[in-house]
């Protein structure tokens, strides 16, 4: 395997401080933020140019210099450690957890407020997002499976299997257990059920499922989304609906039921909090946290990758290997440059910085 940036000291401290370039006086003052889906991989297939592009960043360029980079994705549903291991296998090179920024990574900031209170964590396979929430420090994460097992009539259209109900031994009583917040960590695996349960919480009295308030002038339960992507790409020739589409559905149901607009907070690209978090990681890769003078952000989704990079002041590069495959540039969210693939994008950026 190709080796990434190595630390010269023991790994300690926060996740984003686990990796640092060797201290030299001639390190690059720029870095890369690379999207994953549609840039490096498409479904389960590695985009051919991806490995060559990452080798360039790992020092296999004319200058021999390693360039700091993070994988900045609106994907998630697993821990940063699991995602790093997954990407290492697919790309045949070592990717460290501290090079991974998932859509829900910045939601660590919510732990201080909700650490000891029940929160509904939505999305992902089985209990994967519950595991993520617990690793972040949430002490009482609850998932829709828990509520469904507590009261099967909540969603009578699907049976709760033994595999889904292994948390049942805790025997939650949600008639006595108010939910303080809703956090969507990843795409729902059952839109109908999860929309129903989220609405059960939102229309309840102070988060107590099974109750129903009559005054909706104040929204009692905060809602947080990790990924605003309306569309995403995989092997299927037409883009798939993402968490942004789920959010649209929830907003429509909430408006129809209450007559009010749903209030929510969103993380992930193109939102600023995600770029601030990613910048901390990139900065930590250089000696003494040297500020980066330029960041090249490579993505395939104009509404997420390009809009966010432009708003944050990064140099945006749009590639045609994912959601965007049109001629020319995006008309709504134009990038600084449009390339056919990630390899072309990296070559252009290195040339811009004088590292041919």
N, C-alpha and C positions, 0 to 999 in steps of 0.2 A: 504493500500500500504506500501511496505517497503521503508523506508526513506534513502536517500543518505547522503553524507557528508553534514553537516550543517555549515553555517558560524556563527561566533560569533560577527559579526559586520554588518552594513548595506551594501547592495550590491551596489558597486560603481565601476567606472573605466572600463577598457576594458573588453570584453566578457570573456577572459580567466582568469580574476581575480575575477569572481563572486562567487567563491566557495573556501573554505579553511577548512582544517581539524582543529579541536580544537588543541590548542597549548599544547602539552605535551612533556615530555622529552624522551618518549619512542615510538615515532611514527616510523612505518616502513620506511626504506630508499629505498624502491622499489615500483614499480607501474606496471600497466597493460595498454596496448593499444589493445583493442579488435575490430576486424572487426565486421561488422553487418551481411551483407548478406552471408550466408553460414557458419556462426559461431553462431550467436544468432537467426537468423530467416532464413527461406527459402521461398521466395515469401511472402505470407500472413500468413504462419504458423510459430509459435515459435518452435524452436528446443527444445525438452523436457528438455535437460540437462542445458539449458541456465539460467533458473530462479534459479536453485540450485547453479550454479556456481556464479551468481551475489550475492546471499545471503551469500556465503562464503566470498566474497570481502567486503560485507557490515557489516562484523563483526560476522556472524554466523559461526565462526570457533573456534577451541579449545582455541586460545589465546584471542578471543574477540576483536581483533583489526580490524579496518576498513582499507582497502587497497585502495589507490587512483587509479582510473582507468578512462580512457576516451574511448569513442566509436569512433574509427578512421576508417572512411569508405570512399571508392571511390564513394559512392552514393552522391546524392545531389538533386538539383532542388527545394529545399524549404529553408526557413531560419532555423538557428540552433534552434530557439525557437519552430518552428513547428515540427522539427524532434524529439526534446526532448519530446514534448507532445505525438507524435506518438509512440515513443519507450516506454514511461511510460505506455501508455494504453496496448500495446502489452505484455510487460514484467510484468505488475502489480507491478511496483515499480517506485518511483520517479527518473527520470533522468533529470538533470538540463541542460539548454542550454550550460553552460560552461563545460559540460562533452562531448560535441559533436564537433567532427572535421569532417566536410564534405569535399568533394573533392575540392570545390571552396572556402572554408574558408580562405586559405592563399592568395587568389586573392584580399583580402582586401588591400594588399600592392600595388595594381595597382591604387587605387583611387587617390593617390597623383598625378600621371601622367595624368590620364584621367578624373578627377573629372568633369570638365565643358565641355567636348567635346563629340560629338555623338559617341557611341560605339554600335556595333551590338552584342546583347546578344542572343545566340542560345541555344535551348534545353528546356526541361521541358514542363509541361502541361500549356496551356493557357498563362497567364502572370506571372506564378509563378517565373520564373528566373528573369524577369524584376523587380518584387517586391524585390527579394533578392539583385539585383544590387543596387536598390534604397536604401535599408536599409544599405548596405555597404557604401554608400556615393556617388555613381555615379549619377550625376545630369541629364544626358541625355541618358539613355539606350534606345536602339531601338531594336525591335525584328522582325523576318522575317514576322510576321503577318502584321506589320505596312507597310513594303515595298510591300507586296503582295496586301494590300488594296489600296495603293497609285497607283499601276499599275498592274492590274489583269493579263496582258499579260506576266508578269514576270514568272508566272507559271500557264499556262492556263488549266492544267489538274485537277485542283481542285477549286471549288468555295470558295470564302471567305464568311463565314457565318456572320450573325449579331453578334454572340457571339465573333467571332474572331476579329471583326472589331470595337469594342466599343471604341478603341482609335482613331477612324477616325475623331472625332471632332477636333483633333489637326491639321489635314490636313497637314501632313508632305509633303514637296516638296523635294524629294531626288535628284532632278536635281540641287538643290541649297544647299543641306545639305550634305557635305562630311562626310564619316564615317572614323574615325581615327584609329579604332582597331576592331578586331573580337575576342569575348570571348565566348567560348563554356562552359556553366555552367552545362549542363546535356545532357542526350541522346536526340537526335532529334526524334520528333514524325512524321516527314515527311522527310526522307532522301533525296528524289529526289529534293523537293523544296528547302530545306536548303542548299544542295550542290550547286544548281544552284545560289542561292542568294549570298552565300559566294564567289563563283567564280566571280559573277558579281562585287563584291566589289574588289576582288584581281586583276582582270584584268582591272579595271577602272583607269582613270587618277586621282590620288590623292584621291581615295575613293569616287568619284562622280559617282553614279550608272547611267548607260546609256551611259557612255563614255567608250572608249576602247583604251588603250595605245598600242603601237607597240614595245616598247623597254622594255623587261622584265629582263634586266640585274640587276635592282634594284627592290626589292619588297617593295612597298610603304606602305602597310598596315600590321602591326604586327598581328599575330594570337596567341591566347592563348587557350590551352586545359586544362580542369580541371581533366580529368580522362583518364589515358592511358590503362585501362582494355580492352583487346581485347575480352575477354569472361566474362560472369557472370552467376550465377545460380539462377534459381527460381524453381517452382514446376515441370516444364517440365523436362523430364529425360535427355535431352541433353542441355548443356550450350548455352546461347543466346549471340549474338554479341553485344558488348558494344561500348562505345565512341572511344576506340582504333581502332576498325574496321572502324568506320566512318572516323577517321583521316587517315587511310590507303587509303580509297576511295578518300578522298579529295586530298591527296598527289599524287595519281595516275592520277587524272583528271588534276591537276595543271601541273604535269610533261608532260602529253600528250599535253596540250594546249600551254605551254610556253617553254618547253624544259629545264626548270630549276627545281631544288629541292625546295620544299616549306620549308621556314624557319618558325619555330614556337617554342613556349615555353610551356612546360607541367608542370602542378601541379598534385597533387594526388600521391598516392603510385605508384611506389617506389621512387619518387623524393624527394630529400633532404629537400626542402623547407617545405614540408608537415610534415616531422618528426621534424624539428626545431620548427614548430608551435605547434605540439602536445606536445613536450617536455616542452615548456613554460607553457602550461596548467597543465601538471602533476606536474611540479615544484611548481606552484602556489598553489597546494593543500596542501602543507606541510608548517609548521610554518616558517616564515622568508624566504620563497622561498628556503628552504634547497635543495641542489642538490640531485637528486636521484642517487643512486649508481648502480641501475639495473632496466631495464624495460623489462618486458615479453610482446612480441608482438604475439598475437594469430590471425591466419588467415587461409583462405582456398585456397588462390590463390598463388602458388609459385612465379609466375612472378611479382606479385605486393607486397603482404604482406611479403613474405619471403625474396625476393631479397632486398626490401627496408629496412627491419629490419636488415638484415645481414650487409648491406652497412653502416648503421648508428651505428652499434655496439650494437644493442639491442639483447636480447635472443629470437630467433624466434621459434615459436611452430606452426606446421602445423596440421590442423585437417581435418578429412575425411568426413565432413558433407556438403561440398559445391562443388566447382570446382574440387578439388583434392579428388579422392576416390580410389587411387591405393594402392597397397601393398608396403611396404617399404617406402623409402623417395623419394622426387623429385630428379631426376638425374641431372637436369639442375640448380635448385636452392634449394639445400638441406637445410632443417631446422635443428636447434639444436636438436629438438625432434618432433616426429610425434605421435599424439594422435587420438583416435577415435572421441573425441568430446571435447567441451569447459570445461566440468566438470572435465574430466580427466586431462586436461591441467592445470587448476587452482590448483587441488590437488597436482600435481607434483611440480608446482612452489612454492606453500606454503611450501611444504616439503623441497625444496631446500633452502628456507630462514629460516627454523627452526620453521615455524608456522604450526604445524601438526593439 
